[in-house]
Amino acid sequence: MASKMTLRVQLLVLQALIVSLVTLATGIVAGAFQEHALREAYKDRMQAVAQSVAALPTVLDAFDDPDPAEAIQPVAEVIREASDLAYVVVANADGIRYSHPNADRIGERVSTDPSIPLGGEIYVGTQTGTLGTSWRVKVPIRDEEGAVIGTASVGILESELSEEYTANLAWLISAMLAAAVLGVFGSAWVTAVIRRRIYRLEPHQIAALVKNQETTLHRLSEGVITVNGAGRITLANDAAARLLERDPGELDDAPASDVLSEELLAVLREGEDAGRPVIVGSHVLVARSTGSRVGDTDVEATLLLRDHTELHDVVQRVEAADAIIAFRQRFGVPKGLSAETLDRVAQALAARPEASATEIGDDLQISRVSARRYLEHLASTGRAARALDYSTKGRPGTRYRPTGAG
């Protein structure tokens, strides 16, 4: 399924998923901190209320009354309502209540363990009492001599705490949803920007282009070197490394000035459309370039190198052969004939007028065929004349005589 999705959809889905997960994780952490802060705030308030109750002269004096609840219950209820707490309970050292939100519970023993505050310590925690599970603080009540004579316990129901936490959490959830929506729209914008940067190509098209580029570059016999505006090589194919007689790894991100010769650097900087011959090591190269400077600005440039070493060798051989042919033509000696032998044939003919090819061959100890070729050349250049000899049996023979020309 994912392979059939376009790149645009894939990017949008992935970014939206990341945004949602990050927002959710942030919300969970923020919610945990908010609950902790809420509990800490209530703890500080409850501890302050409990210690205030434990220190009230009215409460302390009432412990000596025949009916302490008569004086303590009204004060405790006023403080509870003013502090917006679930209960304010005052009990003596035996755990007998002197105050409670439910007046019927006054005079009964407390439903939770009072040993910690009776031991002179402050208790903070969650316990289940007559009103239900609550987050509470218990503090000792001391007389003028510092002896513990009772406890003051204040708390808020966990259900009320949860309701307040949920109410406070609503704005956090709203903020999370708003952040997620903005994140999705931001992801869509980023996706559009990325798509424009890659010319709206799909991943398989990009992979095919890269593969084709790699294949083409490495199979080219022509060297290709790309240099960025900072003068460092960003691309060099195998042919370029071979022509420069370098290891391909040495060219990657190397400064062009460290790798290229002065002639090639000049071509790279100045630009060359037609091609300029440059000798690099044992290679005769023709270098072309787009130019690395536009005005006073350094820009990316491409240097193309073509190996003309073999062609140069062929041209040299052709030029040498043409020189030999021109030399021979200059001295009137065609290909296959020797100037020295030609001179000897001409001298032999001058010494024996009206000579045949056989006679000249015998005089010079060469074959009759070779003698005939030289005599025919002398005749074609006007240095000898031909005449038919009918004195021979069968077909007439040919005899040659010098003309004095040349």
ROLOMAR-877636 format. One line per 4 residues: number of its first residue (from 1); their letters; for each residue x, y, z of N, C-alpha, C. Coordinates in steps of 0.001 Angstrom, whole numbers, plus 500000, padded with zeros to 6 digits. Atoms other than C-alpha are relative to their C-alpha. Layout:
<sites>
NUM	a	X,Y,Z,X,Y,Z,X,Y,Z ~ ... $
</sites>
This chain:
<sites>
1	mask	500823,498805,500000,500000,500000,500000,500861,501251,500000 ~ 499124,498822,499907,502791,502403,500958,500712,500274,498691 ~ 499277,499821,501257,504548,501774,497632,499134,500673,498949 ~ 500885,499383,500963,501421,502963,495758,499705,501446,500364 $
5	mtlr	500229,498619,499582,501257,506200,497722,501023,500920,499341 ~ 499079,499028,500585,502753,509265,496092,500914,500549,501088 ~ 499049,499423,499049,505714,510988,497697,499335,501085,500825 ~ 500691,498922,499282,503486,513917,498618,499179,499447,501163 $
9	vqll	500840,500600,498957,501076,511697,500533,500870,499365,501082 ~ 499113,500638,499021,503889,509726,502180,500622,501032,500937 ~ 499389,498963,499167,505638,512885,503380,498982,500616,500950 ~ 501030,499379,499173,502397,514389,504644,499586,499073,501137 $
13	vlqa	500419,500960,498977,501369,511204,506486,501089,499837,501063 ~ 498908,500189,499047,504803,510718,508057,500167,501224,500902 ~ 499832,498791,499188,505104,514335,509184,498816,500206,500934 ~ 501176,499867,499142,501528,514395,510487,500072,499006,501162 $
17	livs	499858,501005,498948,502229,511193,512411,501018,500449,501046 ~ 498974,499516,499070,505393,512663,513919,499461,501147,500841 ~ 500564,498867,499270,503596,515887,514843,499001,499516,501046 ~ 501020,500510,499074,500731,513937,516430,500642,499292,501185 $
21	lvtl	499338,500730,498919,503042,511670,518424,500723,500954,500956 ~ 499287,499033,499158,505178,514566,519645,499015,500827,500824 ~ 501009,499221,499274,502079,516599,520563,499371,499178,501111 ~ 500598,500868,498989,500545,513631,522380,500960,499787,501172 $
25	atgi	499008,500210,498936,503763,512941,524288,500158,501261,500849 ~ 499885,498736,499265,504074,516615,525194,498785,500225,500884 ~ 501216,499843,499214,500443,516671,526340,499982,499104,501226 ~ 499965,500932,498868,500932,513603,528525,500940,500522,501083 $
29	vaga	499044,499462,499025,504009,515112,530158,499443,501256,500664 ~ 500564,498769,499437,502278,518485,530575,498863,499672,500959 ~ 501089,500403,499114,499237,516740,532063,500512,499471,501327 ~ 499414,500534,498764,501407,514878,534548,500536,501131,500877 $
33	fqeh	499489,498859,499235,503130,518113,535574,498846,500815,500593 ~ 501141,499220,499511,499756,519826,535876,499359,499320,501212 ~ 500574,500712,498864,498391,517111,538159,500897,500133,501237 ~ 499060,499856,498884,501534,517256,540283,499920,501402,500590 $
37	alre	500087,498615,499511,501306,521045,540488,498707,500231,500763 ~ 501285,499844,499319,497620,520814,541426,500044,499378,501400 ~ 499904,500666,498700,498331,518328,544206,500917,500781,500957 ~ 499094,499225,499153,501262,520395,545479,499323,501260,500515 $
41	aykd	500700,498775,499572,499075,523507,545537,499008,499693,501115 ~ 500960,500377,498954,496390,521724,547536,500720,499581,501280 ~ 499258,500419,498814,498996,520205,549840,500444,501214,500807 ~ 499560,498797,499299,500420,523633,550656,498817,500690,500689 $
45	rmqa	501159,499353,499410,496925,525033,551215,499483,499214,501212 ~ 500527,500821,498900,495796,522081,553357,500926,500033,501204 ~ 499061,499970,498878,498980,522140,555423,499900,501328,500743 ~ 500133,498694,499363,498577,525858,556045,498719,500072,500815 $
49	vaqs	501275,499992,499281,494911,525382,557038,500088,499142,501249 ~ 499906,500904,498856,495671,522404,559280,500847,500605,501113 ~ 499147,499410,498961,498494,524203,561073,499337,501223,500628 ~ 500720,498853,499443,496314,527311,561464,498947,499529,501003 $
53	vaal	501005,500557,499094,493528,525203,563009,500658,499510,501293 ~ 499321,500559,498829,496015,523451,565312,500540,501085,500920 ~ 499429,498920,499190,497323,526813,566521,498960,500994,500495 ~ 501033,499037,499585,493968,528597,567042,499776,499931,501517 $
57	ptvl	500271,500010,498553,493533,529623,570691,498615,499448,500323 ~ 501360,500500,499754,489804,528845,570417,499980,498487,500047 ~ 499943,501462,500062,490577,525270,569466,500761,499451,501199 ~ 499190,500494,498883,493279,524835,572101,499243,500139,501332 $
61	dafd	500739,499806,498752,491087,526294,574890,498819,499042,500103 ~ 501187,500867,499980,488122,524114,573878,500318,498596,500468 ~ 499638,501352,499574,490089,520934,574620,499747,499813,501517 ~ 500216,500086,498556,489559,521750,578344,498525,500118,500362 $
65	dpdp	501436,499860,499741,485790,522300,577957,499347,498634,500185 ~ 500721,501276,499863,483263,519644,578979,499542,499466,498644 ~ 500408,500435,501351,482005,519622,575325,500822,500796,498978 ~ 499134,499254,500937,484912,520669,573049,499359,500225,498635 $
69	aeai	500583,499888,501338,482843,520076,569919,499128,501233,499870 ~ 500906,498851,500071,480483,522897,570797,500742,501243,499525 ~ 499215,498837,500420,483264,525451,570280,500787,499737,498718 ~ 499097,500300,501141,485396,523653,567676,499225,499810,498699 $
73	qpva	500739,500308,501226,482690,522502,565174,499670,501254,499195 ~ 500316,498824,500821,481521,526003,564140,501244,500640,499359 ~ 498756,499418,500555,485081,527264,563732,500525,499154,498837 ~ 499490,500907,501046,486096,524185,561695,499184,500116,498721 $
77	evir	500845,499894,501197,483123,524543,559337,500226,501317,499265 ~ 499723,498711,500657,483798,528211,558720,501314,499944,499221 ~ 498699,500123,500662,487421,527447,557895,499903,499083,498781 ~ 500138,500941,501133,486414,524491,555660,499364,500691,498802 $
81	easd	500693,499337,501105,483990,526559,553617,500851,501116,499402 ~ 499149,498916,500501,486399,529480,553357,501181,499474,499199 ~ 498831,500581,500694,489219,527197,552230,499607,499116,498833 ~ 500503,500843,501090,487026,525266,549776,500599,498589,500088 $
85	layv	499495,501341,499783,488069,521930,551282,498833,499068,500308 ~ 501067,500977,499765,486075,518725,551790,499685,499864,501475 ~ 500253,500137,498551,486522,518560,555546,501129,500627,500797 ~ 499033,499600,498982,488302,519947,558596,499586,499253,501269 $
89	vvan	500326,500860,498862,488371,517371,561384,501026,500211,501095 ~ 499145,499875,498816,489749,517992,564876,499661,498842,500931 ~ 500210,501143,499104,490228,514983,567159,500976,500084,501155 ~ 499107,499994,498856,491730,514406,570580,501022,498894,499882 $
93	adgi	498921,500987,500039,494602,512120,571485,499479,498580,499893 ~ 500595,501336,500125,492202,509161,571596,499340,499788,498647 ~ 500575,500114,501327,491037,509842,568070,498527,500320,499947 ~ 501408,499648,499983,487594,511113,569083,499819,501352,499309 $
97	rysh	500200,498790,500800,486260,513721,566635,499304,501085,500817 ~ 500665,498822,499454,485374,517224,567807,499359,500830,498893 ~ 500613,499307,501145,484435,518405,564299,499934,499042,498824 ~ 500157,500817,501202,483203,516865,561018,498928,500656,499135 $
101	pnad	501041,499423,500853,481226,518038,557964,498624,499377,500261 ~ 501234,500672,499620,478626,515469,558968,499941,499995,501531 ~ 500036,499828,498540,477664,516461,562538,499713,498702,500733 ~ 500309,501270,499349,476431,512943,563242,501267,499209,500297 $
105	rige	498734,500725,499805,480034,511753,563052,500815,500555,501174 ~ 499269,499423,498866,481163,514016,565924,499828,499078,501207 ~ 499995,500880,498850,482088,512007,568976,500416,498576,499671 ~ 499546,501329,500410,483025,508945,566922,501520,500001,499844 $
109	rvst	498556,500141,500197,486537,507643,566540,500314,500204,498517 ~ 499586,499768,501399,488384,508697,563381,500155,498653,499278 ~ 499993,501259,500766,488268,506107,560585,501368,499639,499440 ~ 498650,500285,500515,491958,506368,559615,501009,500079,501134 $
113	dpsi	498971,500096,498966,495167,505797,561534,500564,501380,500331 ~ 499473,498689,499613,496147,508950,563532,501380,499926,500651 ~ 498757,500186,499241,499441,507553,564829,501117,500956,499563 ~ 498918,499132,500484,501697,509704,562631,499888,501405,500590 $
117	plgg	500076,498668,499367,500345,513124,563730,500069,499927,501526 ~ 499895,500123,498551,499988,511858,567318,501439,499782,500432 ~ 498580,500162,499727,503675,510996,567098,500781,501284,499777 ~ 499341,498706,500180,504426,514648,566353,500439,500292,498568 $
121	eiyv	499613,499800,501403,504894,514278,562572,498808,500463,499174 ~ 501045,499572,500949,502959,515736,559638,499798,498889,498978 ~ 500305,501046,500988,501199,513233,557394,499371,500649,498768 ~ 500576,499568,501274,500472,513904,553702,499799,498752,499143 $
125	gtqt	500249,501171,500831,498815,511282,551536,498537,499806,499697 ~ 501367,500344,500385,495694,509627,550185,499498,498866,500887 ~ 500627,501015,499166,493379,507689,552516,498498,500005,499731 ~ 501447,500118,500174,489779,506470,552451,499323,500080,501360 $
129	gtlg	500710,499812,498733,487551,507752,555236,498504,499939,499815 ~ 501467,500057,500033,483871,508263,555914,499414,500736,498811 ~ 500486,499236,501168,483507,510766,553033,500461,499417,498670 ~ 499438,500587,501206,485444,508638,550567,501509,500191,499953 $
133	tswr	498553,499869,500168,488991,508621,549220,500362,501473,499850 ~ 499648,498579,500013,490691,511959,549840,501507,500180,500083 ~ 498610,499538,499907,494016,513769,549500,500059,500887,501237 ~ 500128,499370,498685,494728,514897,553071,501341,500330,500636 $
137	vkvp	498858,499627,499174,497125,516499,555534,499558,499900,501458 ~ 500268,500104,498562,497247,515652,559259,501176,500609,500760 ~ 498943,499373,499199,499160,517757,561801,499667,499794,501479 ~ 500256,500131,498559,499595,517379,565573,499523,501322,500612 $
141	irde	500402,498828,499221,497858,519769,568015,500718,499910,501342 ~ 499192,500004,498778,500118,520709,570895,499463,501038,500994 ~ 500376,499040,498969,499376,522381,574235,501148,500977,500240 ~ 498985,498990,499739,501405,525186,575762,501346,499396,500350 $
145	egav	498736,500661,499663,504044,522712,577005,500590,499233,498820 ~ 499501,500698,501184,504410,521186,573503,499566,498558,499911 ~ 500479,501388,500054,502701,517902,574314,498879,499878,498971 ~ 501022,500239,501012,500511,516425,571549,498701,499637,500712 $
149	igta	501288,500258,499349,496871,516580,572689,498916,499616,498998 ~ 500985,500364,501005,495122,515896,569413,500558,500161,498594 ~ 499599,499870,501408,495179,516103,565614,499015,500894,499261 ~ 500834,499229,500929,493876,518430,562933,500201,499420,498614 $
153	svgi	499920,500659,501315,493082,516754,559617,499126,500753,499022 ~ 500751,499324,501069,492033,518575,556440,500265,499259,498690 ~ 499796,500700,501264,491532,517200,552964,498990,500366,498950 ~ 500913,499823,501120,489836,517257,549586,499787,498650,499358 $
157	lese	500315,501289,500598,488091,514345,547954,500740,499833,498678 ~ 499312,500292,501270,489961,512653,545114,499080,500246,498819 ~ 500952,499767,501089,486800,512910,543013,499946,501481,499648 ~ 500003,498557,500271,486752,516700,543418,501325,500436,499380 $
161	lsee	498693,499684,500577,490466,516846,542695,500059,499598,498532 ~ 500020,500474,501387,489924,514809,539523,499157,500909,499116 ~ 500852,499097,500772,487074,517094,538428,500731,501301,499675 ~ 499260,498763,500239,489246,520157,538843,501145,499778,499014 $
165	ytan	498908,500317,500931,492135,518470,537067,499462,499853,498577 ~ 500605,500183,501331,489831,517461,534187,499595,501333,499404 ~ 500395,498675,500495,488488,520989,533933,501218,500789,499521 ~ 498785,499304,500413,492006,522385,533810,500642,499343,498781 $
169	lawl	499393,500724,501114,492964,519706,531312,499353,500342,498663 ~ 500714,499696,501247,490372,520906,528781,500788,500972,499136 ~ 499241,499019,500796,492471,523907,527756,501260,499377,499423 ~ 498791,500659,500495,495534,521660,527446,499691,499153,498776 $
173	isam	500398,500812,501158,493684,519281,525119,499702,500886,498803 ~ 500287,499062,501099,492460,522228,523075,501292,500514,499372 ~ 498705,499534,500513,496013,523532,522803,500711,498913,499201 ~ 499387,501118,500720,497228,520077,521759,499371,499813,498624 $
177	laaa	500683,500144,501290,494582,519816,519035,500384,501127,499049 ~ 499607,498857,500840,495412,523317,517778,501425,499821,499486 ~ 498612,500223,500423,499115,522429,517726,500078,498909,498943 ~ 499996,501087,500984,498388,519196,515847,499509,500495,498643 $
181	vlgv	500539,499478,501266,496273,521026,513245,501024,500898,499323 ~ 498970,499135,500577,498928,523694,512770,501175,499184,499484 ~ 498901,500866,500447,501555,520945,512544,499701,499323,498683 ~ 500382,500656,501261,499615,519158,509796,500064,500989,498848 $
185	fgsa	499924,498991,501068,499218,522378,507807,501453,500364,499703 ~ 498573,499744,500224,502915,523089,508345,500657,498874,499235 ~ 499449,501150,500714,503720,519581,507157,499621,500045,498525 ~ 500432,499886,501394,501663,520146,504022,500823,501053,499262 $
189	wvta	499188,498954,500635,503588,523352,503326,501416,499507,499751 ~ 498646,500550,500171,506945,521639,503901,500032,498994,498864 ~ 500079,500987,501080,505868,518801,501614,499973,500681,498639 ~ 500071,499278,501272,504980,521277,498880,501345,500603,499633 $
193	virr	498678,499414,500261,508362,523020,499248,500974,498925,499523 ~ 499095,501092,500380,510243,519715,499074,499681,499506,498597 ~ 500402,500468,501336,508232,518634,496031,500477,500962,498914 ~ 499525,499036,501002,509090,521862,494231,501505,499898,499827 $
197	riyr	498539,500085,500079,512768,521439,495094,500446,498803,499158 ~ 499613,501209,500751,512831,517947,493509,499189,499869,498717 ~ 500703,499944,501281,510759,519033,490478,498826,499020,499944 ~ 501200,500838,499900,507733,517010,491674,500235,498561,499531 $
201	leph	499675,501368,500383,509502,513728,490977,499648,499032,501126 ~ 500289,501054,499032,508493,510481,492686,501296,499270,500352 ~ 498770,500691,499596,511045,508336,494576,500568,499068,498946 ~ 499469,500932,501009,511262,505715,491825,500601,500759,498812 $
205	qiaa	499423,499199,501083,511874,508459,489264,501354,500569,500403 ~ 498723,499490,499506,514614,509980,491421,501046,498894,499991 ~ 499063,501129,499978,516199,506547,491904,500459,499645,498590 ~ 499639,500318,501383,516072,505903,488153,500963,501038,499434 $
209	lvkn	499105,498947,500476,517681,509279,487419,501399,499844,500573 ~ 498691,500177,499372,520457,508679,489927,500724,498804,499414 ~ 499390,501201,500563,521050,505178,488593,500495,500247,498578 ~ 499600,499709,501375,521113,506394,485004,501205,500938,499964 $
213	qett	498867,499072,499958,523453,509249,485913,501292,499270,500373 ~ 498819,500748,499586,525810,506907,487725,500495,499112,498869 ~ 499622,500898,501096,525725,504416,484863,500631,500766,498853 ~ 499501,499210,501126,526215,507091,482221,501376,500588,500300 $
217	lhrl	498731,499367,499651,529002,508894,484049,501146,499006,500026 ~ 498906,500954,499837,531002,505773,484819,500305,499239,498712 ~ 499754,500686,501268,530603,504302,481343,500514,500936,498916 ~ 499511,499050,500994,531541,507485,479507,501515,499874,499842 $
221	segv	498557,499964,500238,534942,507469,477859,500530,501410,500173 ~ 499626,498610,499828,534948,511242,478234,500016,500336,501482 ~ 499902,499622,498602,536108,512608,481592,499102,501175,500316 ~ 500910,498938,499558,533581,514746,483493,500395,500400,501416 $
225	itvn	499650,499475,498678,534615,516957,486442,499158,501242,500259 ~ 500801,498844,499607,532252,519352,488243,500649,500645,501215 ~ 499363,499237,498921,533718,522081,490473,499021,501052,500486 ~ 500944,499022,499469,531594,524208,492823,500637,501383,500092 $
229	gagr	499517,498623,499941,531915,527937,493464,501164,500180,500946 ~ 498876,499921,499056,534359,527254,496311,501265,499370,499445 ~ 498812,500573,500623,536740,525530,493897,500281,498565,500393 ~ 499819,501398,499608,536200,521977,495221,499236,499104,499034 $
233	itla	500590,500943,500951,535407,518962,493063,498812,499306,500659 ~ 501204,500633,499469,531851,517760,493630,499647,498729,499236 ~ 500303,501203,500784,531739,515115,490880,501157,499732,499050 ~ 498960,500413,500948,534337,513179,488902,499756,498542,499653 $
237	ndaa	500270,501390,500374,533704,510027,486889,501306,499221,499856 ~ 498829,500879,500086,536033,507068,486372,500943,500419,498882 ~ 499157,499602,501130,537231,508335,482998,500880,501187,500364 ~ 499206,498836,499581,538361,511634,484549,501166,499572,500876 $
241	arll	498924,500490,499136,540341,509786,487215,501078,499296,499181 ~ 499040,500729,500840,541960,507594,484552,500830,500977,499174 ~ 499272,499052,500846,542882,510523,482288,500953,500872,500807 ~ 499114,499202,499134,544323,512484,485212,501013,499142,500735 $
245	erdp	499104,500958,499353,546141,509329,486382,499947,500156,501519 ~ 500249,499859,498572,544570,509664,489844,499076,498889,500463 ~ 500964,500914,499407,542698,507393,492204,498673,500740,500140 ~ 501296,499305,499905,538923,508176,492110,499750,500602,501376 $
249	geld	500207,499473,498656,538926,508645,495894,500731,501302,500247 ~ 499236,498760,499814,541515,511414,495612,499268,501219,499449 ~ 500676,498877,500641,539180,513527,493477,498789,500471,500779 ~ 501224,499664,499282,536166,513469,495800,500244,501141,500995 $
253	dapa	499940,498821,499133,535803,516938,497444,501415,500581,500110 ~ 498641,499461,499973,539430,517743,496607,500011,501392,499362 ~ 499870,498699,500670,540455,521339,495755,500475,499807,498562 ~ 499648,500155,501410,540615,521641,491978,501436,500425,499739 $
257	sdvl	498628,499516,500208,543904,523546,492246,501038,498960,500391 ~ 499052,501039,499596,545513,520487,493903,500027,498832,499034 ~ 500151,501173,500869,544373,518047,491226,500285,500332,498549 ~ 499903,499651,501412,544321,519887,487897,501288,500778,499728 $
261	seel	498804,499261,500408,547330,521208,486013,499644,501451,499707 ~ 500237,498587,500272,547759,524903,485267,499209,500196,498713 ~ 500717,499873,501271,546557,524392,481676,498518,499679,500165 ~ 501403,500374,499781,543378,522613,482815,499288,501023,500875 $
265	lavl	500612,498964,499177,542739,525220,485514,499669,501235,499179 ~ 500261,498853,500867,543029,527926,482866,498752,499764,499154 ~ 501196,500341,500782,540465,526130,480693,498758,500070,500881 ~ 501129,500008,499076,538203,525675,483732,499552,501421,500324 $
269	rege	500341,498635,499615,538361,529348,484706,499473,500808,498814 ~ 500311,499135,501142,538216,530923,481266,498819,499486,499186 ~ 501056,500563,500840,535754,528525,479638,500519,499723,498603 ~ 499528,500381,501336,536327,526782,476328,498920,499146,499344 $
273	dagr	501067,500740,500685,533547,525739,473941,500550,499065,498941 ~ 499490,500788,501121,535582,524488,470993,500917,498876,500453 ~ 499058,501010,499539,538138,522532,473002,501431,500459,499820 ~ 498605,499590,500033,541773,523170,473814,500889,498786,500289 $
277	pviv	499119,501147,499741,544533,520528,473488,500906,500253,501202 ~ 499172,499906,498800,546332,519886,476757,500688,498664,500207 ~ 499262,501230,499729,549049,517354,477530,500040,499780,501506 ~ 499999,500376,498586,548566,515607,480878,500665,498636,500120 $
281	gshv	499270,501261,499893,551169,512977,481625,500260,499419,498629 ~ 499813,500676,501289,551149,510498,478747,498811,500183,499086 ~ 501230,499836,500778,547754,511664,477486,499972,501355,499302 ~ 500292,498769,500728,546915,514220,474840,498492,500203,500098 $
285	lvar	501413,499782,499731,543564,515658,475978,499502,501244,499294 ~ 500691,498804,500475,541097,518070,474466,499026,500386,501101 ~ 500773,499568,498841,539547,520073,477317,498998,501066,499598 ~ 501051,498994,500184,536273,521989,477250,499430,500356,501356 $
289	stgs	500518,499573,498702,534665,523997,480055,498924,501057,499810 ~ 501046,498983,500014,531620,526116,480846,500482,501306,500627 ~ 499475,498798,499357,533797,528597,482772,499558,500096,501446 ~ 500296,499969,498567,533998,529022,486555,499842,501409,500551 $
293	rvgd	500158,498623,499526,533735,532822,486737,499013,500742,499113 ~ 500937,499115,500687,530872,535115,485818,500207,501383,500604 ~ 499600,498713,499443,532152,538636,486248,501053,499777,501072 ~ 499080,500205,498875,533825,538648,489662,499514,498891,500932 $
297	tdve	500596,501018,499141,531737,535755,491011,500436,498610,499561 ~ 499673,501401,500275,532897,532140,491266,498712,499184,499972 ~ 501206,500818,500150,530229,529725,490017,500401,498558,499722 ~ 499755,501412,500301,529887,525997,489483,500352,499852,498519 $
301	atll	499555,500202,501384,531633,524791,486336,500237,498520,499747 ~ 499771,501393,500403,531996,521547,484414,501142,499957,498998 ~ 498843,500185,500873,535226,520416,482773,499863,498649,499308 ~ 500102,501230,500783,535047,517839,479967,501361,499692,499384 $
305	lrdh	498695,500423,500507,538152,515867,478985,499817,498841,499035 ~ 500074,501075,500989,538446,513787,475826,501418,499588,499615 ~ 498670,500539,500283,541413,511525,475165,500226,499932,498489 ~ 499643,499991,501430,542980,512223,471744,501400,499445,499790 $
309	telh	498640,500526,500096,546209,510349,472402,500158,499128,498761 ~ 499902,500904,501154,545546,507621,469788,499864,500780,498699 ~ 500163,499197,501207,544304,510143,467239,501260,500809,499724 ~ 498753,499240,500164,547418,512233,467845,501103,499113,499419 $
313	dvvq	498995,500931,500530,549597,509176,467231,499736,499689,498533 ~ 500348,500294,501401,547693,508382,464026,500374,501171,499112 ~ 499668,498807,500795,548082,511955,462804,501504,500113,499798 ~ 498540,499937,500130,551799,511833,463528,500505,498980,498974 $
317	rvea	499574,501013,500978,552137,508574,461586,499623,500403,498592 ~ 500432,499556,501328,550144,509991,458667,500906,501113,499497 ~ 499123,498904,500406,552243,513137,458651,501382,499478,499617 ~ 498705,500582,500342,555419,511023,458641,499948,499313,498642 $
321	adai	500140,500684,501292,554117,508918,455745,499899,501005,498861 ~ 500111,498964,501037,553135,512061,453828,501352,500625,499718 ~ 498668,499429,500205,556636,513400,454373,500860,499086,499147 ~ 499213,500957,500812,558172,510230,452963,499553,500031,498560 $
325	iafr	500521,499968,501384,555862,510316,449951,500425,501278,499304 ~ 499595,498727,500612,556618,513975,449377,501477,499982,499650 ~ 498562,500086,500282,560350,513240,449609,500258,499197,498738 ~ 499800,500844,501195,560079,510476,447061,499538,500708,498737 $
329	qrfg	500488,499304,501199,557969,512548,444739,500942,501127,499599 ~ 499062,498913,500289,560469,515359,445089,501174,499504,499175 ~ 498873,500553,500732,563212,513110,443816,499570,499052,498888 ~ 500468,500794,501133,561032,511361,441218,500022,498512,500228 $
333	vpkg	499975,501434,499713,561054,507979,442906,498650,499589,500567 ~ 501297,500448,499487,557604,506361,443246,500181,498930,501073 ~ 499980,501002,498947,556717,503986,446046,500404,498643,499426 ~ 499538,501322,500439,558468,500597,445719,501304,500029,499241 $
337	lsae	498740,499882,500733,561490,501959,443854,501042,500667,500873 ~ 498887,499444,499253,564895,502822,445227,500728,501014,499137 ~ 499298,498953,500740,566601,506051,444188,501393,499547,499613 ~ 498647,500490,500294,569991,504363,444388,500001,499030,498828 $
341	tldr	500077,500976,501105,568944,501485,442131,499636,500701,498704 ~ 500409,499260,501185,567283,503931,439768,501216,500663,499345 ~ 498794,499369,500554,570601,505796,439385,500898,498963,499303 ~ 499175,501060,500608,572439,502538,438691,499426,499553,498656 $
345	vaqa	500635,500405,501275,569847,501577,436002,500247,501071,498934 ~ 499784,498913,500959,570198,504990,434372,501438,499999,499484 ~ 498597,500052,500410,574033,504656,434326,500258,498808,499080 ~ 499823,501198,500852,573824,501113,432891,499408,500235,498623 $
349	laar	500636,499723,501285,571446,502330,430165,500856,500966,499172 ~ 499139,499059,500735,573800,505194,429303,501212,499300,499416 ~ 498830,500740,500474,576637,502693,428930,499642,498998,498914 ~ 500426,500984,500996,574562,500336,426722,498744,500552,499312 $
353	peas	501173,499488,500712,572316,502212,424245,499202,498842,499379 ~ 500900,501000,500578,569346,500274,422860,500061,498693,500783 ~ 499900,501194,499154,569419,497853,425807,498608,499506,500353 ~ 501262,500606,499552,566672,495463,426804,500034,499879,501522 $
357	atei	500096,500169,498549,565456,494856,430360,500839,498834,500466 ~ 499207,501165,499625,567186,491477,430332,501476,500371,500082 ~ 498600,499622,500024,570526,493015,429414,500349,500905,501194 ~ 499751,499119,498844,570241,495730,432039,499997,499179,501289 $
361	gddl	500065,500849,498806,569256,493091,434621,501268,499188,500156 ~ 498764,500780,499925,572290,490990,433724,501165,500892,500426 ~ 498896,499099,499649,574587,494013,433967,499983,500348,501490 ~ 500095,499557,498591,573280,495005,437396,499713,498859,500972 $
365	qisr	500297,501191,499194,572562,491456,438624,498702,500187,500812 ~ 501347,499934,499413,568868,492206,439302,499070,499268,499056 ~ 500932,500757,500832,565808,490456,437946,499546,500835,498816 ~ 500478,499320,501199,564450,491249,434490,498766,500837,500332 $
369	vsar	501229,499265,499648,561133,492326,436108,500353,501315,500690 ~ 499591,498776,499307,562849,494802,438447,500637,500986,499037 ~ 499372,499111,500978,564960,496166,435606,498958,500672,499133 ~ 501052,499424,500839,561803,496607,433479,499270,501129,500751 $
373	ryle	500717,498965,499241,560090,498604,436324,500789,501307,500021 ~ 499171,498791,499971,563018,501001,436601,500078,500642,498617 ~ 499926,499464,501366,563298,501345,432786,498695,500664,499603 ~ 501306,499406,500302,559573,502015,432492,499843,501343,500713 $
377	hlas	500062,498727,499287,559882,504708,435164,500846,501055,499278 ~ 499172,499051,500756,562744,506316,433213,499302,500451,498733 ~ 500708,499654,501237,560634,506177,430073,498830,500918,500284 ~ 501161,499174,499673,557569,507669,431837,500398,501411,500406 $
381	tgra	499539,498661,499592,559646,510557,433147,500789,500697,498906 ~ 499314,499363,501141,561247,511229,429742,501494,499839,500010 ~ 498547,500182,499936,564736,510100,430737,500449,498841,499108 ~ 499686,501095,500934,564555,507093,428324,498890,499903,498976 $
385	aral	500991,500175,501057,562778,506217,425095,499844,498509,499717 ~ 500279,501397,500317,561117,502910,424161,500050,499825,498476 ~ 500032,500368,501432,561510,501133,420821,499741,498506,499909 ~ 500321,501422,500153,560113,497808,419610,501109,499310,499211 $
389	dyst	498946,500802,500639,562609,495116,418602,499321,498817,499322 ~ 500660,501062,500757,561241,492904,415808,500951,498876,499633 ~ 499036,501042,500350,564410,490853,415508,499846,498768,500891 ~ 500196,501139,499085,563301,488624,418358,498947,499085,499450 $
393	kgrp	500991,500978,500437,561368,485472,417710,498704,500220,500800 ~ 501291,499848,499336,557681,485622,418514,499611,501455,500131 ~ 500484,498643,499761,556256,488740,420039,501180,500965,500047 ~ 498892,499041,500005,558397,491918,419527,500393,500369,501427 $
397	gtry	499509,499600,498692,560571,492934,422486,500111,501520,500070 ~ 499869,498554,499785,561182,496389,423949,501430,500323,500382 ~ 498656,499566,499678,564446,498173,423973,499939,501460,500400 ~ 500013,498645,499427,565363,501369,425799,501324,500703,499696 $
401	rptg	498801,499209,500228,567780,504174,425084,499865,501310,500754 ~ 500067,498756,499243,568692,507260,427116,499689,501191,499077 ~ 500370,498812,500777,567307,510614,425961,500831,501199,500374 ~ 499210,498853,499535,569659,512844,427868,499212,500970,500824 $
405	ag	500803,499115,499162,566747,514475,429722,500219,499674,501465 ~ 499856,500203,498530,566898,514937,433506,501421,499903,500378 $
</sites>
